[in-house]
Amino acid sequence: KIKMRSVVNTDIEFKKRLKMSTITARKGQLSDALDMLKEAESFALNSADVGKRANVLRFEAFAHMEVGMYEEALFRFEDILRPDWENKVPHSVLVEVHMGMGRCYTKLERKDKALESCNNAFDSFKMILGTGASLTQHRHLELQVLYELACAKEACDFLSEARSCFKKAATLEIRGKTEEEAKLHNGSIYHAVPSMSDIYGELRIWRNLAWEALCTYNMIKDVNTDD
């Protein structure tokens, strides 16, 4: 029992350091964030779990992104995709990795690579569903993937495809609702989107609705994971 409690505490401390590193990096304190991740890495190195080690690299990449060091971030994301870790890194982590790479490429104005990364993120998400995982459980991740993919498509001027992805993200909430609830929710969304021939105007509205949905899920996620 004592040994089991020690393992649980180690996992808690590991997750705490990952979370605090992001908060610290957002304040522009990269050095302090990386120190926290070194502490997290000490827990990961004592584990045979490749997913933990990949998560440390992922959060290192995010820390560098927060201070605008996108090439450094890409270097760490790419390290997670090393051949000897193939099929060992959880698909949920791979989704985040590919989305992160997409954001980096977008900031570096490498639009084609950004789109490629977002497509890879979507493919990794489909692999999660292929394991029989619940869509409801991963709805927030699906919303993120759809939004990032839509932004990448819009940047490459694939406007019709971008609109479709934004639209799907904005209406994701109807899943799991009764038919009557779905109609009510869907109706309120479509009421906000006037019929228009201007694809740019319609795209902007769907983008805003998708962003609102994403922000709502982020708030729910923060509340549910708050210590």
N, C-alpha and C positions, 0 to 999 in steps of 0.2 A: 504493500500500500504506500509506503514512504517513497519507494522508487517511482511509482506511478505518479505521485503528486509532483515529484521533481521534474518529470518529463512534461507534465502539463504546464508548470511554471516556466519552463524553458520555452515552450511554444508561445506562451503569453508574452514573455519578454522579447522574443524574436519579433512578433507582430507589432509590439509597441514601438520598437526601434525603427521598424520600417515606416510606420505611420508618422512618427515624430520627425523622421528624416525629411519627409515631404513637406511637413509644416515648416520646418527650419529652412529648407531650400527656398520655399516661397517668400521667406523674409530676406532672401539674398545671401544667406549664410551658408555657402556651399561647403566650406571647410568643416564646419560643425556638423552639417548633414552627413558628410562622408565619414566623419568620426563615428557617428551613430551607426552607420552601415557597416563599419569595420567590426563594431561590437556584435551586430546582427550576424555578420559573416562568421564570427567565432562559434556561434550556435550552429550555423549551417554546416561548417566544416566538420563538426562532431556528429553529423548526421549523414546517413547514406542517401538521404532524400535529395535528388538532383533538383527537384522543384524548388526547394528552399534556396539552394545556391543560385538558381536562375532568378529567383525573386530578388535576391540581393543585387545582382547585376541590373535587373530591371529598374529597381529603385535608384540605383546609381545613375542610370540613364535619365530617369525622370528628374533627378536633382540637377543634372547638367542642363537639361531642357529648361528648367525654371530660371536659370541664369543666362539663357541664350547660347549655350555651348552645344550646338546641334551636331556638329561633327563628332565631338567627344561622346555624345549620347548615342549616336549611330554605332560607334565603335563598340560600345557595351551591348547594345541590342544585338549586333551581329555576332558577338561572342556567345550569346545564348543559343544561337542557331548552329553552333559547332557540330560537326558530324558525329562525334562520340556521344553527344547528348540526344541524338535523334531518337524519337519515340520514348524519351524519358521525361521530357518537359511536358507538364500538363497542357492540354489544349487551351484552357482558360488563360494560362500565362502567355501562350503563343499568340492568342488574340490580342492581348495587351501589347505585346512586343511589336507585332506588325502594325497596330494602330499608332504606336509611338513612333515607329520608323516613318509612317505616313506623315505624321505631323512634322517631323524633322525635315523630311524632303520638301514638304510644302513651304516651310520657313526658308529653306535653301533655294526655293523656286525651281525645284526639279520635279515638275508636275507629273511627268510620266512615271517616275519612280514612286511618287506619292500614291498614284492610282494603283500601281502594281502592289504596293504594300497593303493598301486598303482591301484590295481583292483577296490578298493572302489572308488578311484578318477575317474576311467573310468566309473563306474556305475553312479556316481553323474553327470558326464558330459552327459551321455545319458538321465538322467532325465531332464537336461536343454533342450535338443532337444525335449523331450516329451511334453514340454510346448508350442511347436510351434516356438521356437526361431530360428533365422536365423543361419545357419552354418557359413556363411561368417562373421557374427558379432562375433562369438566365435571361429574363426579359430586359433587365437593365443593360446587360452586356450587348444584347441584340440591338437595342436602341442606339447605343454608342457606336456599334459597328456600322449600322445603317446611316447614322448621321455623318460619320467620318467618310464613308464611301461616297455619300451624296456630295459632300464638299469637294472631294477629290475629282469626282465626275464633272462638277460645275466648273472647277478650275481648268479642266481640259476641254471645256465647251461642249460636253455631252449633256446638253441641257434637259432633254426629254428624260434621259435615264436618271439624271440628278433629281428632277422633279418627282419621279416615281419613287426613289429611295426616301426623299424627304416626306412624301405623302405616306409611305408605309410606316415610317418612324412616328409620324404625328398621330396615326390612327391605331398604333399598337395597343393602346389602352383597352380597346374593345374586346380583346381576347379574354376569355374566361367570364365575360359578362353574359347575362341572360339576353335573349333576342330583343326584349323590350329596352333593356339598359343600353345595349349596343346601338340600337336605332337612335336613342336619345343622345348618346355621346357623339355618335357619328354625325347626327343632324346638327349639333352645335358647332362641330368643326367645319362642316361643309358650308354652314351659314356664314362663316367667317371668310370663306374663299369665294368671291364673286366669279361668275362666269366671265372669262376674259380671253381675248385672242393674243394678248401680250404675254408670251411665255416667261419673260423676265419678271413681270409683275406677279404672275401666279407663282413662279419659283420662289420669289422673295417671301411671299405669304406662307407657303408651305415650309420654307426654311425656318421662319420665325415660329411657326406652330410646332415644328419638330424640336427646335431649341427649347421652347417652353416645356415640352414633354420631358426632355432630357434633364432640364433643371429641376423639375418636379421629382423625377426619380432620384436625382443626386441628393436632394434634401431628405427624401425618405430613407435612402441608403445611409446618409450621415447620422440620422436619428437612430436607425436600427443598429449601427455599429459603434455608437458612442459609448465610451467606457463609463 
